[in-house]
Amino acid sequence: MTAAQDGTNRLPDDQLLNRAAELGRVLFSQDRDLLREAAHRQQIGGEFSGVLYGHQERLTIGEYIRELELICLAGQPEEFANRVEYLPL
């Protein structure tokens, strides 16, 4: 599901992380500001459901989709709790 599909694409990053946690979803983002919010939460012991980050110029959208498909097949959402992972793995 995309943030646009959920109607949350205009939420501030802190609220977007909260919404993902409510849904039990790990976020994929190419937004560096979201990384700052996740890092802040890690520093203060705040919780979030996890962030998968992909730099906008590193891979194509298709390559990121393939990476995400592999992660979905091999991992469980709870394995990413309070973590930031950088793609490609």
URLIN-V821870 format. One record per residue. N is the residue number from 1. RES is the residue in one letter. OMEGA is omega in radians with two decimals (NA if undefined). NEAR is the number of other C-alpha atoms within 10 Angstrom. Layout:
BEGIN
n:N res:RES omega:OMEGA near:NEAR
n:N res:RES omega:OMEGA near:NEAR
END
This chain:
BEGIN
n:1 res:M omega:3.07 near:7
n:2 res:T omega:3.07 near:10
n:3 res:A omega:3.11 near:14
n:4 res:A omega:3.11 near:9
n:5 res:Q omega:-3.14 near:8
n:6 res:D omega:-3.12 near:9
n:7 res:G omega:-3.08 near:9
n:8 res:T omega:-3.06 near:14
n:9 res:N omega:3.11 near:12
n:10 res:R omega:3.14 near:10
n:11 res:L omega:2.98 near:12
n:12 res:P omega:-3.05 near:12
n:13 res:D omega:-3.13 near:17
n:14 res:D omega:3.12 near:16
n:15 res:Q omega:3.10 near:12
n:16 res:L omega:3.06 near:18
n:17 res:L omega:3.09 near:24
n:18 res:N omega:-3.13 near:14
n:19 res:R omega:3.11 near:19
n:20 res:A omega:3.11 near:18
n:21 res:A omega:3.10 near:17
n:22 res:E omega:-3.11 near:11
n:23 res:L omega:-3.08 near:10
n:24 res:G omega:-3.06 near:15
n:25 res:R omega:2.97 near:19
n:26 res:V omega:-3.12 near:23
n:27 res:L omega:2.88 near:23
n:28 res:F omega:-3.12 near:19
n:29 res:S omega:2.99 near:16
n:30 res:Q omega:-3.08 near:15
n:31 res:D omega:-3.11 near:13
n:32 res:R omega:3.09 near:13
n:33 res:D omega:3.10 near:13
n:34 res:L omega:3.07 near:20
n:35 res:L omega:3.12 near:17
n:36 res:R omega:3.12 near:13
n:37 res:E omega:3.12 near:16
n:38 res:A omega:3.12 near:23
n:39 res:A omega:3.09 near:16
n:40 res:H omega:3.14 near:13
n:41 res:R omega:3.11 near:17
n:42 res:Q omega:-3.12 near:15
n:43 res:Q omega:-3.09 near:9
n:44 res:I omega:-3.13 near:8
n:45 res:G omega:3.08 near:10
n:46 res:G omega:-3.08 near:11
n:47 res:E omega:3.01 near:15
n:48 res:F omega:-3.00 near:27
n:49 res:S omega:3.10 near:24
n:50 res:G omega:3.12 near:24
n:51 res:V omega:2.97 near:23
n:52 res:L omega:-3.05 near:20
n:53 res:Y omega:3.07 near:20
n:54 res:G omega:3.11 near:21
n:55 res:H omega:-3.05 near:15
n:56 res:Q omega:-3.07 near:13
n:57 res:E omega:-3.07 near:8
n:58 res:R omega:-3.13 near:11
n:59 res:L omega:3.03 near:14
n:60 res:T omega:3.09 near:12
n:61 res:I omega:3.12 near:12
n:62 res:G omega:3.12 near:9
n:63 res:E omega:3.08 near:13
n:64 res:Y omega:3.11 near:19
n:65 res:I omega:3.10 near:12
n:66 res:R omega:3.09 near:13
n:67 res:E omega:-3.12 near:15
n:68 res:L omega:3.09 near:16
n:69 res:E omega:3.12 near:12
n:70 res:L omega:3.12 near:11
n:71 res:I omega:3.12 near:14
n:72 res:C omega:-3.13 near:11
n:73 res:L omega:-3.01 near:8
n:74 res:A omega:-3.02 near:8
n:75 res:G omega:3.06 near:11
n:76 res:Q omega:-3.10 near:11
n:77 res:P omega:-3.10 near:13
n:78 res:E omega:3.09 near:13
n:79 res:E omega:-3.08 near:11
n:80 res:F omega:-3.10 near:18
n:81 res:A omega:3.08 near:17
n:82 res:N omega:-3.13 near:18
n:83 res:R omega:2.98 near:19
n:84 res:V omega:3.09 near:20
n:85 res:E omega:-3.12 near:13
n:86 res:Y omega:3.12 near:13
n:87 res:L omega:0.01 near:17
n:88 res:P omega:-3.12 near:15
n:89 res:L omega:NA near:8
END
